[in-house]
Amino acid sequence: MGKQAVPRRLHETEASAYARALKTSPRKLNLVAQAIRGKAAAAALNELAFNRRRIARDVRKVLQAAIANAENNHQLDVDRLYVKEATVGRAFSLHRVHVRGRGRTAPVEKYFSNLLVVVRERAAEERAAEAAQDKSEAETKATGGGKKPRAKTKAGGKEKA
């Protein structure tokens, strides 16, 4: 008699990839992760390919692994995937010292981070709603964004009440 199977933590339309001990601080990694949250998988890969931060390469590898897991392990459609969540956590920190003058030292902490990327397959109706929203945003930008011109005031910028 064996152990009970652990129930799947993610939904059937989700897949994930996890990277441990990435050599950067969680604050820096979160800036890159924030840039891809909620985006389509292809758009997120493109964004990471042209991101200038060093850690973007590692984030891109984790996202590619999540996409590969979705395709090979869960038979999800790659074209309908989007980044549901990109979670950054603190791993550990190495404590080092920096030698200073007059026989003193200063502490240095070298931070490491963890990264979890979850991709999800978009349903057909969600995709249609998102396309309609994008179209309405594009029309709003084309018509001037709905901004009203400011009323001119008397000299000095003060109005009498």
N, C-alpha and C positions, 0 to 999 in steps of 0.2 A: 504494500500500500504506500503510494507516494504522497508528496505534498499536493495541496490544492493549488491550482493555477492562480497566479496573481491577476486580478482583473486589470484590464487596460485602463490607464489613467486618462488617456486622450479619447476624443470622439473618433468615430470610424472614419471621418473625413479629415483627420489631422495626422500629421507626422512631425517628428522633432529630431533635433540633433543637439548635442551638448559638447562644449569644449571646456576643459578644465585647465587651470594654471596658465592662462594667457598672460604674457609679461607686459602688463600695463595696469594702471590704476583703474578702479571701477568708474570713476568720474569721466576719465578720457574715453573709455570703452562705451559708456552710456551715450556719449555724444554721437558716436557712429551708429549705435543701435537705434537711437531715436530717429535717425534719418531714414530708416527702412521700415519702421513699424507701420502696418496698415497698407503698405504698397503691394502691388502685384509682384510676384516673384521675379519675373523678367526685368521689371523696372528697378527692383531693389538690387539685382545683380549688376545692372548697368550703373546704378548710382554708386555702388561700392567699387566698381572697376575704375571709376574716375575720381574717387575720393582721395584727397592728398594725404590723409593720415596713415601712418604705418600700420596700425592695427586693422585697418579696413581690409587688408589682404586676408587676415585670419578670420574676420567676420564673414567675408565672402566664401571662404572654404567651408565654414560651418553652414551657411545658407545653402551651398551646393550639396552638402551632405544631407540636409533636411529634405531638399527637393528629390535627391536620389532615393532616400528612404521612402518618400511618399510614392514615387513611381514604382520602385521594385518590391517593396514590402507590403504596400497597402493598395496598389493598383489605382492610384489617383491620377487624374488628368493634369499634366504639368502646366498646360496653358491656362487652367482655371485656378491655379494656386496663388495665394497671397500670404504675406507675413502676418500671422495672427498676433504673435507676441515675440518680442526679443528681450529677454530678461537678463539683466546683468547682476552678478553677485560677487561678493568679496571672497577670495580664496584664502590666502595667507600672505604674510609679509616677512621678508628676510630682514633681519636687523644687522646693519653694518655700521662701521664708524668711519668718520672722515677726520684725518689727522689735521690738527690746527697748530698754530704757533704756541710757543712756550710750554710744550709738553702736554697740551690739552687735546681732547677729541670732541667731536660733535656727532650725535646719532644720525644715521641715515636709514630710512625705511624704504625697501624696494617692494612695491605692491604687486600682487598677482590677482587675476580676476577669473570668474567663471562666466560662461555665456550659454544661454538656452534659447534656441530659435525654434518656434513652432509655426509650421505652415499649414494652411487649411484650404480645402477645395471650396471655391465659391459656388453656391447654388445658382441655377439659371435665373431665378427671379431676383436674387440679390444682385447679380451681374447687370440685369436690365435696369434695376433701380439706380445702380451706381452710374451706368452710362447716361441715364436721363439727368442725373444730378450734375455730372460733368458737363453735359450739353448746356444746361441752364446757367452754370457758372461761366462758361465760355461766352454765352450770349450777353450776360451781365457785363463782362469785361469789354465786349465789343461795343456796347451801347454807352460806355463811359462809367460804368460801375455804380450808377444810381446816385452820384454825388450831386448835391445842389450847390450852385454858386453862392458864395458868401455875400451878405448884404454889406454895402459900403456904409461906413459911418463917418461922422464929422471928423475934422482934424483932431488928432490926439487919440483917436480910437475910443473915446468915451461917449456914451449916449446919455442924454438926460432922461430921467424917469418921470 
